[in-house]
Amino acid sequence: MNRSTKRTLKSGKSGISFRQFPVFFCIGIAVPLVFPAQTQAQAPADKAWTVLQSGLSAGGGDKVTAVRVLGLIEKDQKAEQLALTALGDSNSEVRAAAAEALGQMQAKSAAPQIETTLKAEQDVGVIVSCARALVALGDPLGFGVYYAVLTGERKSGALLDSQKKMLKDPKKMAQFGFETGIGFVPFASVGLGAFKALTKDDSSPVRAAAARILAKDPDPKTRDALVQATSDKSWLVRAAALDSLSHRNDPSVIAKIEPSLDDEKTAVRLTGAAAIVHLQDVQEHTPETKPISKHK
């Protein structure tokens, strides 16, 4: 290599000098360190649980909502455990939401704990929510609460005397119904307008709701209570009781509810008429059971 070539390489006039190579090489190595590859986005389910956990960790209405919507997650041990934990919360609204969620998610294994909560509870909202959950889980204890709401009496072992007194108190039940909206769901011939016309001091929507739920209670004692409720002073309860008796498919009550055809309230007359026609059809299409003859 001659002197001119050495000078050219040293001065860098011919392009990239030797001194530039290590700099270029270092930059090439540094690029992936300065600009690392982006991390994978969080999976939708993981993000969803993060949102739910945030709501459960919050207070007030957000926690109540977060607990209640756990009911949408069926057959999931994590959701069930979170709801069970919430069932022991110091906030009665959270406890009520937890009971509702457990019933909605069909957490049958949670029935014993809901029963325990129900028997010790002193808040009307939580008591009724536990009862609703137990009914959804197929536990007959839940029907006992609704029986007490409708009749003011209690079935054996269903409630404590102090709890029965709460459910029997018209003012407390009216306030409970007004605040939670229980019973304010139209049924049969009773439209939403009828419920909106009721005052917040009226406990009949709660009792009407109880009558509707008792349609699924196979206890003959409940059947008799519903028949009696068809002559209740509240037309809403009378209509609900007739609606419930119709769904029970027991033709033996036809003669007992016939007076409803002359009720002063149109909605009651119409509900009674439809119930009787339906039960008559049930009777006609039910095959008679002949007694088994003994062979001599």
C-alpha positions in Angstrom: 0.0 0.0 0.0 1.5 3.4 -1.1 1.6 6.5 1.0 -1.3 8.2 -0.8 -3.6 5.2 -0.2 -2.7 5.3 3.5 -3.4 9.0 3.7 -6.8 8.5 1.9 -7.8 5.7 4.2 -6.7 7.7 7.2 -8.5 10.8 6.2 -11.7 8.9 5.3 -12.0 10.7 1.9 -12.6 7.4 0.0 -15.8 6.6 2.0 -16.1 4.8 5.4 -13.0 4.8 7.3 -11.8 2.0 9.5 -12.7 4.1 12.5 -16.4 4.2 11.5 -16.8 0.4 11.3 -16.9 -0.2 15.1 -19.3 2.7 15.5 -21.7 1.3 12.8 -21.3 -2.2 14.3 -22.2 -0.9 17.8 -25.3 0.9 16.5 -26.4 -2.3 14.8 -26.1 -4.2 18.0 -27.8 -1.5 20.1 -30.9 -1.2 17.9 -32.8 -4.2 19.3 -31.9 -3.1 22.8 -33.2 0.4 22.3 -36.3 -0.7 20.4 -37.4 -4.1 21.9 -40.3 -6.0 20.3 -43.7 -5.0 21.7 -45.2 -7.4 24.3 -48.3 -9.4 23.4 -51.6 -7.8 24.2 -53.6 -9.0 27.2 -56.2 -11.7 26.4 -59.8 -10.5 26.5 -60.7 -12.9 29.3 -57.8 -11.8 31.4 -58.7 -8.1 30.9 -62.3 -8.9 31.8 -61.3 -10.4 35.1 -59.1 -7.4 35.8 -62.1 -5.1 35.3 -64.3 -7.3 37.5 -61.7 -7.5 40.2 -61.4 -3.7 40.1 -65.2 -3.4 40.7 -65.1 -6.0 43.5 -62.3 -4.0 45.2 -64.3 -0.8 44.9 -67.0 0.3 47.3 -70.6 1.4 47.1 -72.7 0.8 44.0 -69.8 -0.4 41.9 -69.1 -3.3 44.2 -72.8 -4.2 44.4 -72.9 -4.3 40.6 -69.7 -6.3 40.2 -71.0 -8.9 42.7 -74.4 -9.1 41.0 -73.0 -9.6 37.5 -71.0 -12.6 38.7 -74.2 -14.4 38.2 -73.6 -14.3 34.5 -70.6 -16.6 34.9 -71.9 -20.1 35.2 -69.9 -23.2 36.1 -66.8 -21.2 37.2 -65.3 -21.9 40.6 -63.6 -18.5 40.8 -66.8 -16.6 40.2 -68.7 -18.8 42.7 -66.0 -18.3 45.4 -66.0 -14.6 44.9 -69.8 -14.5 45.3 -69.6 -16.7 48.4 -67.1 -14.3 49.9 -69.4 -11.4 49.2 -72.2 -13.2 50.9 -70.5 -12.4 54.2 -69.9 -8.7 53.4 -70.8 -6.1 56.0 -72.9 -4.2 53.4 -76.4 -5.7 53.1 -76.7 -4.7 49.5 -73.6 -6.6 48.6 -74.9 -9.7 50.5 -78.2 -9.5 48.6 -76.3 -9.2 45.3 -74.2 -12.2 46.2 -77.2 -14.3 46.9 -78.8 -13.3 43.6 -75.6 -14.1 41.8 -75.3 -17.6 43.3 -78.8 -18.4 42.3 -78.4 -17.1 38.8 -75.2 -19.0 38.2 -76.9 -22.2 39.5 -74.3 -22.7 42.2 -76.0 -25.7 43.9 -73.1 -26.4 46.2 -73.6 -22.9 47.7 -77.1 -23.7 48.9 -76.0 -24.7 52.5 -74.2 -21.4 52.9 -77.1 -19.4 51.6 -79.4 -21.2 54.0 -77.1 -20.3 56.9 -77.1 -16.7 55.8 -80.9 -16.7 55.5 -81.5 -18.1 58.9 -79.2 -15.5 60.6 -80.1 -12.5 58.4 -82.0 -9.4 59.8 -82.2 -7.4 56.6 -85.4 -7.8 54.5 -83.6 -7.4 51.2 -81.0 -10.1 51.9 -83.7 -12.5 53.3 -85.8 -12.2 50.1 -82.7 -12.4 47.9 -81.5 -15.6 49.7 -85.0 -17.0 49.3 -85.0 -16.3 45.6 -81.6 -17.9 45.2 -82.7 -21.0 47.0 -85.8 -21.3 44.8 -83.6 -21.0 41.8 -81.4 -23.8 43.2 -84.4 -26.1 43.9 -84.2 -25.7 47.7 -87.8 -25.7 49.2 -86.6 -23.5 52.1 -86.9 -20.5 49.7 -90.6 -21.0 49.2 -91.1 -20.7 53.0 -90.0 -17.0 52.8 -92.4 -16.2 50.0 -95.1 -18.0 51.9 -94.5 -15.7 54.8 -94.5 -12.6 52.5 -97.9 -13.6 51.1 -99.6 -14.8 54.2 -97.8 -13.1 57.1 -97.3 -16.6 58.6 -94.4 -18.9 58.5 -93.9 -22.5 57.6 -92.2 -24.7 60.2 -88.4 -24.1 60.2 -88.4 -21.5 57.4 -87.9 -18.3 59.4 -87.2 -17.0 62.8 -90.0 -15.2 64.6 -88.1 -11.9 64.3 -87.8 -12.4 60.6 -91.5 -13.2 60.2 -92.3 -10.0 62.0 -90.2 -8.0 59.5 -91.8 -9.7 56.5 -95.3 -9.1 58.0 -94.7 -5.4 58.5 -96.5 -3.6 55.6 -94.4 -0.5 55.9 -91.1 -2.3 55.7 -92.2 -4.5 52.9 -93.6 -1.5 51.0 -90.3 0.3 51.4 -88.4 -2.8 50.4 -90.5 -3.2 47.3 -90.3 0.4 46.3 -86.5 0.5 46.7 -85.6 -2.8 45.0 -88.4 -3.0 42.4 -89.3 -6.5 43.4 -92.7 -7.3 42.1 -92.8 -4.5 39.6 -92.9 -6.9 36.7 -96.0 -7.2 34.6 -97.7 -10.6 34.4 -100.7 -12.0 32.6 -103.4 -9.3 32.3 -101.7 -6.9 34.6 -99.7 -4.3 32.7 -96.8 -2.1 33.7 -99.1 0.9 34.0 -100.9 -0.8 36.9 -97.7 -1.1 38.8 -96.6 2.5 38.1 -100.0 3.7 39.5 -99.2 2.2 42.9 -97.7 4.3 45.7 -94.5 3.6 47.5 -96.5 2.8 50.6 -98.3 -0.1 49.0 -96.8 -3.5 49.8 -99.1 -5.4 47.4 -96.5 -5.6 44.6 -94.2 -7.5 46.9 -97.0 -9.9 48.0 -98.1 -10.3 44.4 -94.5 -11.2 43.4 -94.5 -13.8 46.2 -97.7 -15.3 44.9 -96.3 -15.7 41.5 -93.1 -17.4 42.7 -95.2 -19.8 44.8 -96.7 -21.2 41.6 -93.7 -23.6 41.7 -94.1 -24.7 45.3 -95.7 -28.2 45.3 -96.8 -27.9 49.0 -100.6 -28.3 49.3 -100.4 -25.8 52.1 -99.2 -23.2 49.6 -102.1 -24.1 47.2 -104.5 -23.3 50.0 -102.8 -20.1 50.8 -103.0 -19.0 47.1 -106.7 -19.9 47.0 -107.2 -17.7 50.0 -105.2 -14.9 48.4 -107.8 -14.8 45.5 -110.0 -12.9 47.9 -107.3 -10.6 49.2 -108.2 -6.9 49.7 -105.6 -6.0 47.1 -106.8 -6.7 43.5 -103.1 -7.0 42.5 -102.6 -9.9 44.9 -105.9 -11.5 43.8 -104.8 -11.4 40.2 -101.4 -12.7 41.0 -102.8 -15.6 43.0 -105.1 -16.6 40.2 -102.2 -16.4 37.7 -100.2 -18.6 40.0 -102.9 -21.2 40.5 -103.3 -21.4 36.8 -99.6 -22.3 36.4 -99.9 -25.0 39.1 -102.2 -27.0 36.8 -104.4 -28.3 39.6 -108.0 -28.5 38.5 -109.2 -29.2 42.0 -109.2 -25.4 42.7 -111.7 -24.5 39.9 -114.8 -24.4 42.2 -112.8 -22.4 44.8 -111.7 -19.7 42.4 -115.0 -19.4 40.5 -116.1 -16.3 42.6 -113.3 -14.4 40.8 -115.5 -14.3 37.7 -117.7 -11.7 39.5 -114.8 -9.6 40.9 -115.2 -5.9 40.7 -111.8 -5.5 39.1 -111.7 -6.3 35.4 -108.1 -7.6 35.5 -109.1 -10.1 38.2 -112.2 -11.3 36.4 -110.2 -11.8 33.2 -107.3 -13.6 34.9 -109.8 -15.8 36.8 -111.6 -16.6 33.6 -108.4 -17.6 31.8 -107.3 -19.7 34.8 -110.5 -21.6 34.9 -110.6 -22.3 31.2 -107.0 -23.5 31.3 -107.6 -25.7 34.4 -110.7 -27.2 32.8 -108.6 -28.2 29.8 -106.0 -29.7 32.1 -108.7 -31.8 33.8 -110.2 -33.0 30.5 -106.8 -34.0 29.1 -105.6 -35.7 32.2 -106.2 -39.5 32.0 -108.1 -40.9 34.9 -106.2 -43.3 37.1 -108.2 -46.4 37.8 -107.8 -48.2 41.1 -105.7 -51.3 40.9 -108.0 -54.4 41.5 -106.7 -57.1 43.7 -106.8 -60.6 42.2 -108.3 -63.2 44.4 
